[in-house]
Amino acid sequence: MPPKAKYTGEQIIDAAYEMVRRYGEDMLSARNLAADLGTSTSPIFAAFDSIDEIAALVAARARDLYKRYLDEGLSQDIPFKGAGLKYIQFAKDEPELFKMLFMREGSETPMHYLPSDFEFESEVRGAVQEAYQMSESEAKRIYNHLAVYVHGLAVLFAQGNCVFSDEDVSRMLSEVFVALKKE
């Protein structure tokens, strides 16, 4: 009878997730993961076909965490603004997971970000459409402008380069929204 696996798949994913949270997606490799677990790569490849499979599961867990932020934002008094503020908060709280989800290099467009590609776009756009009784095209126009603005602020925070307070960010988002609504 073969020896019992030293680590379960879930334990390996937990370790991989924490590695990405602390050090970034670039540090995720079978060798680094094995070293972190204090084992060889054998248990990793006994449970998973490739490091890409592990990375995909880590990204799914990160998306689930981001979705909790988004849901909290959408439940605020001003859902559209809440969603933007929570996107920025996610970048501040989880900079490496934010980079993994929203700042991947090597693709023609940022993955999961630009309005046409962002998996939560319709949910967020719908919040502005409903709250302000706007047409779909008007809501999309405002969403597109603010999505770029919010993403820029979030990237600054994820990179540790933002000097704005939470109050500054909230005020700035309101000012941009009001200006766009007047157009």
Secondary structure as GFF3:
##gff-version 3
##sequence-region A 1 183
A	DSSP	alpha_helix	9	23	.	.	.	ID=ss1
A	DSSP	three_ten_helix	25	27	.	.	.	ID=ss2
A	DSSP	alpha_helix	30	37	.	.	.	ID=ss3
A	DSSP	alpha_helix	42	47	.	.	.	ID=ss4
A	DSSP	alpha_helix	51	74	.	.	.	ID=ss5
A	DSSP	alpha_helix	79	93	.	.	.	ID=ss6
A	DSSP	alpha_helix	95	102	.	.	.	ID=ss7
A	DSSP	alpha_helix	121	131	.	.	.	ID=ss8
A	DSSP	alpha_helix	136	158	.	.	.	ID=ss9
A	DSSP	alpha_helix	166	182	.	.	.	ID=ss10
###
